[in-house]
Structures are given as C-alpha cells and as structure tokens.
Amino acid sequence: MKYVSGPYFEPDFDPLLDRFGTPGVVVDNETREDCTLVKVDSVNRDGVLLEMVQLLTDLDLVISKSYISSDGGWLMDVFHVTDQIGRKLTDPSLPEFIQRALVPFHRPGNGPSPKFTTCLGNVVGPGGPDVSDCAALEFTVHYRPGLLSSIISALVDNGCHVASGQAWTHNDRAAGVLYVTATADGATLHPSRWARIERLVNSVVNVTGERHWVCMSEPVQGRVHTERRLHQLMHDDRDYESGPAPTPVDEDLFSMGEKAATARTARRTETRVSIDSWDERGYAVVKMTSRDRPRLLFDTVCALTDMQYVVFHATVGSQGPLAIQEYYIRHKDGRTVDSNVERQKVSRCLVAAVERRTSHGVRVEVRAADRSGLLSDFTRVLREHGLSLLRIELKNKDEAIGIFYLVTDTGGEVRAEAVRAVQGRVQEMDISLDVVKEAPGWPPVRKTSVPAPPVAGQAQERPRPSLGSLLWSHLGKLSTNFSYIGS
C-alpha cells in the first residue's frame, strides 16, 4: 500500500541538522521552559540508539518526547527529558557525564568509566549498575504462585547471596536474572559451585514438565543490560505467543491536536499496534499507542533491536495518559515487514515488550541493612501470609533495597490487612516495608506534551502536522550531506 506520511522533525531540530562537524551531545536548558533537550549527532553505528535510550533511562530521566533520525551513516536525535518529578536537569556535572557516556568513542582511553548519582539516589555508569564481580543465574519457566520465592530460598539454603537482579512475569511465563555472590560483602562464588546451583534451581522450576531453561554464568565485564537481557529471555521463551492478536491503532490520533486527542483517549490506554509498508521509501511504518509510563521507549527500542530491525526515523510523544510512538524501520538485511505473518509476530512482540513491565498487584518497597539470608527471610514471611511475587527488582546501595509486586497465592488482589500483617512481621527483622502506588513522581508535571503550532486568528486548535510533511521539507538540505532514502 502507499503511505502518505513520513517522519516529523520539529523546528528545534534545524540547528542540529546544520552542524555535521564533530559528533557530540548538547544538553540544552534554554530552548524550552518545561524540559531539557538532549541533542545527539554522531556517526551512526549498530545499537547506538538503544545505548542512548538505555543511558537516559538508567539516569532515572523521563523522556517525554523524542525525534529520531539515523539514516545515511549519521545519527541525529532530540530527547525531551526531565527528572522523575518533572524538573529540568540542572546538575552541572550531568552534561559532561552524558557526553562521555553517551558517545563511548569520546571517552578517554585510560580514564575510569564515568559515574553519576541520579535524582533517585542510584549510582549509574555506562551499561547500568556494575555487576561484573557477580555470577549470574538466568531462568525462564512457566509461572506458578510461589515460584520466585522458591528459587530465592533454594539459593540462600545453599549458601548463596542474591546481591541484585530482577524477575518478570508475563502471559504465565517468568524470567529472571539474579546476580549471586557467596556472601553479603560481595565475595565471589567459587566456580566449582555453579553446576550444583544450576542443577538445584533446575529441580525447583521443573515440577510441571513444561518448558524451562536455567543457566549459571561466570562473572564477566560488559554484561548485557539486565532489563534488556530480561526482554531477550522472555522473547526467546515466546511469551508473546499467548493472547489475542493486537488491536490496530486509531489512525486519527497521529494527526489531531493534543486537546482533542487527550479527550478522545482518556480511557483508551490498552496497547495497540499497526504496521504498514511505505513502498516508495522502503520502510515499514510501525505505529503504537499505549499507556504512558517510565521506560516505555527503552522497552520498545529493545524489542525492535533484538528482532534485528533498524530504526531510521521515529517520533515519540504523549497525549494525556496515552503514549504515541511511530517508527520507520527496516530489517538489518534490508527487508521491511513483508508478510502478514511477520507483521503479526512483530506486533505481538512489541505488545509483549510493553506489557511485561505493566504493574500488577501491590507494589511495595523494602529496605534493610544487607545481610546473608535477608531476602529469604522476607519471602518466607510472604509465603506464610499467602502472598506471591509477580515481579522483583533488587539493588544494593548503602543498604539492600527491593521493589516487589505482590498478589495472593490464587492471583487475587492483596488486602490491606495482609500488607499490615506483613509489615508487622518484617519490622521485627529490622526490615522496613512501604506500599508505593506508582513510580515516584509519575506522571511528571509537564506543561506540554505534543504541541500543536498556534494559528493566528483561529480560535480552535490546529491539528498537528503529519510526520512526513515537515521531514520532506528538509530533504533538499539533508540530501547534500548524505544519501537519505536511496541507501
């Protein structure tokens, strides 16, 4: 089919397009009142878009909008970002950190990797938290109540300490990446124990005869980012195959103004995907709408990257509670999404990538001084009160911190009395537990989401221009610098 739209470049992008000199990062706090613009232009290379989104996400920044173009060997992106409570980025050390971490070939060859403390107190560097000294336990398995607690207990009972890690559940499947040491002070687990631990966990998860996979791997530098690895594990486990086919998007949302779209989408936040072919330009055009939330762009770009699709252009924004994403992609081998079967698979994979992180159950935050057996003690209390874990996020700063999503053993909603009972029990163990209803400060306070330009003398809101109309007005300028479409 013919496609009449195309990628959108906002006016803020013009100065970026004009400077094809030294690749770099500009952190702009002057252009907009409501957010900071992070502008990147560099030689394009495989995976660089995911690295950029991953870094901004690890910095606990909210990407409210982004405009992406990476064709003809050059990468040109603009990200509209704030911290988790909607503030602009004012830390004077942040621009240098982003410059060094986001463009790795600019880092000094002998210097230490840059580190930065985020607005939520997390210390991050390129690639996320450093877990290079830990062995990693990875697993995929059919989910059942008590599964994650059983795995943790088995590790602790055999002298292992879970230093950090995450586990997700989706469509009755579970996947986890747990970083394991011998003691709470970080002593490395001896290699002679890896095979035994792998067999032990395998026996815990293999109770139903359904497909499962368990692997213990050695400490290594440069691990795959934990959340990206979880996406890879669940994709390889084919969690996307269950459920009905994705619903197509409402095409009107991609052209109407913000106020009209917000009113229209106030209650329509399920994840939807449509994929079309733009034959004249050789792109597959992916449109997505879903509930706006933190890390959404990261999850989507992870899925596309791991399916071996290259994002050439994209625009991402929000209209009220709804996130709207549009991507112009090709497979690495140059194909678009050619068949209906392939479109269905890509659509399902994108929906799964978004829904894996969807919050279900009661979200609680647990803090305590780190010690051997801490996690096992906490999960034992949960089992005694008939509660089960749906999702786990573990980290260790000056203390052990865990985010847990709880349901009853039957999958039902957790009553407030049960949470209070658990709070009382764990308090006796010097463990604090607080219920957190949403991610801190989410949604952030922003003055604008997807702006529509004003029209003089016209009272009603002007519909937002189509993506293509503004991109192709720049085509003459772009074509003098690189081969834009013919590549």
C-alpha positions, 0 to 999 in steps of 0.5 A, spaced: 500 500 500 502 507 499 503 511 505 502 518 505 506 520 511 513 520 513 517 522 519 516 529 523 522 533 525 520 539 529 523 546 528 528 545 534 531 540 530 534 545 524 540 547 528 542 540 529 541 538 522 546 544 520 552 542 524 555 535 521 562 537 524 564 533 530 559 528 533 557 530 540 551 531 545 548 538 547 544 538 553 540 544 552 536 548 558 534 554 554 530 552 548 524 550 552 521 552 559 518 545 561 524 540 559 531 539 557 533 537 550 538 532 549 541 533 542 545 527 539 549 527 532 554 522 531 556 517 526 551 512 526 553 505 528 549 498 530 545 499 537 547 506 538 540 508 539 538 503 544 545 505 548 542 512 548 535 510 550 538 505 555 543 511 558 537 516 559 533 511 562 538 508 567 539 516 569 532 515 572 530 521 566 523 521 563 523 522 556 517 525 554 518 526 547 523 524 542 525 525 534 529 520 531 533 520 525 539 515 523 539 514 516 545 515 511 551 513 516 549 519 521 545 519 527 541 525 529 536 525 535 532 530 540 530 527 547 525 531 551 527 529 558 526 531 565 527 528 572 522 523 575 518 529 578 518 533 572 524 538 573 529 540 568 536 537 569 540 542 572 546 538 575 552 541 572 556 535 572 550 531 568 552 534 561 559 532 561 557 525 564 552 524 558 557 526 553 562 521 555 557 516 556 553 517 551 558 517 545 563 511 548 568 513 542 569 520 546 571 517 552 578 517 554 582 511 553 585 510 560 580 514 564 575 510 569 568 509 566 564 515 568 559 515 574 553 519 576 548 519 582 541 520 579 535 524 582 533 517 585 539 516 589 542 510 584 549 510 582 549 509 574 555 508 569 555 506 562 551 499 561 547 500 568 549 498 575 556 494 575 555 487 576 561 484 573 564 481 580 557 477 580 555 470 577 549 470 574 543 465 574 538 466 568 531 462 568 525 462 564 519 457 566 512 457 566 509 461 572 506 458 578 504 462 585 510 461 589 515 460 584 520 466 585 520 465 592 522 458 591 528 459 587 530 465 592 530 460 598 533 454 594 539 459 593 540 462 600 539 454 603 545 453 599 549 458 601 548 463 596 547 471 596 542 474 591 546 481 591 541 484 585 537 482 579 530 482 577 524 477 575 518 478 570 512 475 569 508 475 563 502 471 559 504 465 565 511 465 563 517 468 568 524 470 567 529 472 571 536 474 572 539 474 579 546 476 580 549 471 586 555 472 590 557 467 596 556 472 601 553 479 603 560 483 602 560 481 595 565 475 595 565 471 589 562 464 588 567 459 587 566 456 580 566 449 582 559 451 585 555 453 579 553 446 576 550 444 583 546 451 583 544 450 576 542 443 577 538 445 584 534 451 581 533 446 575 529 441 580 525 447 583 522 450 576 521 443 573 515 440 577 510 441 571 514 438 565 513 444 561 518 448 558 524 451 562 531 453 561 536 455 567 543 457 566 549 459 571 554 464 568 561 466 570 562 473 572 564 477 566 565 485 564 560 488 559 554 484 561 548 485 557 543 490 560 539 486 565 532 489 563 534 488 556 537 481 557 530 480 561 526 482 554 531 477 550 529 471 555 522 472 555 522 473 547 526 467 546 521 463 551 515 466 546 511 469 551 508 473 546 505 467 543 499 467 548 493 472 547 489 475 542 492 478 536 493 486 537 488 491 536 490 496 530 491 503 532 486 509 531 489 512 525 486 519 527 490 520 533 497 521 529 494 527 526 489 531 531 491 536 536 493 534 543 486 537 546 482 533 542 486 527 542 487 527 550 479 527 550 478 522 545 483 517 549 482 518 556 480 511 557 483 508 551 490 506 554 490 498 552 496 497 547 495 497 540 499 496 534 499 497 526 504 496 521 504 498 514 509 498 508 511 505 505 513 502 498 516 508 495 521 509 501 522 502 503 520 502 510 515 499 514 511 504 518 510 501 525 505 505 529 503 504 537 499 507 542 499 505 549 499 507 556 504 512 558 509 510 563 517 510 565 521 506 560 516 505 555 521 507 549 527 503 552 522 497 552 520 498 545 527 500 542 529 493 545 524 489 542 525 492 535 533 491 536 533 484 538 528 482 532 534 485 528 530 491 525 533 498 524 530 504 526 531 510 521 526 515 523 521 515 529 517 520 533 515 519 540 510 523 544 504 523 549 497 525 549 494 525 556 495 518 559 496 515 552 503 514 549 504 515 541 510 512 538 511 511 530 517 508 527 520 507 520 524 501 520 527 496 516 530 489 517 538 489 518 538 485 511 534 490 508 527 487 508 521 491 511 515 487 514 513 483 508 508 478 510 502 478 514 505 473 518 511 477 520 507 483 521 503 479 526 509 476 530 512 483 530 506 486 533 505 481 538 512 482 540 512 489 541 505 488 545 509 483 549 515 488 550 510 493 553 506 489 557 511 485 561 513 491 565 505 493 566 504 493 574 500 488 577 498 487 584 501 491 590 507 494 589 511 495 595 518 497 597 523 494 602 529 496 605 534 493 610 541 493 612 544 487 607 545 481 610 546 473 608 539 470 608 535 477 608 531 476 602 529 469 604 527 471 610 522 476 607 519 471 602 518 466 607 514 471 611 510 472 604 509 465 603 506 464 610 501 470 609 499 467 602 502 472 598 506 471 591 511 475 587 509 477 580 515 481 579 522 483 583 527 488 582 533 488 587 539 493 588 544 494 593 546 501 595 548 503 602 543 498 604 539 492 600 533 495 597 527 491 593 521 493 589 516 487 589 509 486 586 505 482 590 498 478 589 495 472 593 497 465 592 490 464 587 492 471 583 487 475 587 488 482 589 492 483 596 488 486 602 490 491 606 490 487 612 495 482 609 500 488 607 499 490 615 500 483 617 506 483 613 509 489 615 508 487 622 512 481 621 518 484 617 519 490 622 521 485 627 527 483 622 529 490 622 526 490 615 522 496 613 516 495 608 512 501 604 506 500 599 508 505 593 502 506 588 506 508 582 513 510 580 515 516 584 513 522 581 509 519 575 506 522 571 511 528 571 508 535 571 509 537 564 506 543 561 506 540 554 506 534 551 505 534 543 504 541 541 500 543 536 503 550 532 498 556 534 494 559 528 493 566 528 486 568 528 483 561 529 480 560 535 480 552 535 486 548 535 490 546 529 491 539 528 498 537 528 502 536 522 503 529 519 510 526 520 512 526 513 510 533 511 515 537 515 521 531 514 520 532 506 521 539 507 528 538 509 530 533 504 533 538 499 538 540 505 539 533 508 540 530 501 547 534 500 550 531 506 548 524 505 544 519 501 537 519 505 532 514 502 536 511 496 541 507 501 
